[in-house]
Amino acid sequence: MNDSIYKRIEENPRFQELVAKRDRFAWILSAIMLGLYLAFILLIAFEPHLLGTPLSAGSSMTWGIPLGVGLILSAFVLTGIYVKRANGEFDRLNQAVLEEVQP
């Protein structure tokens, strides 16, 4: 591609909408993940006995294991949410921009 196509893409209102939506969505998902990690770390720091409490009487598994696994799984879920939206709405906007700027 040449510079004029890049310039038309950057000036296209749909491209600017795409960038704004994608950035906002990525920041929201990042904030959610950061909040979950922060909550887990604060739980470790201020209530460590809670994470060491067995799930049930006589169980060797503590609450820390499912909470830690849940935290890791939440990263996969949030990634899946982003991919689903990226492959849908963001790809449609991207295709519309490319169709508008093609000579």
Protein Blocks (a to p, Z undefined) as FASTA:
>chain_A
ZZklmmmmmmpmklmmmmmmmmmmmmmmmmmmmmmmmmmmmmmmmmmmlmmpcfbghiab
dfklmmmmmmmmmmmmmmmmmmmmmmmmmmmmmmmmmmmmpZZ
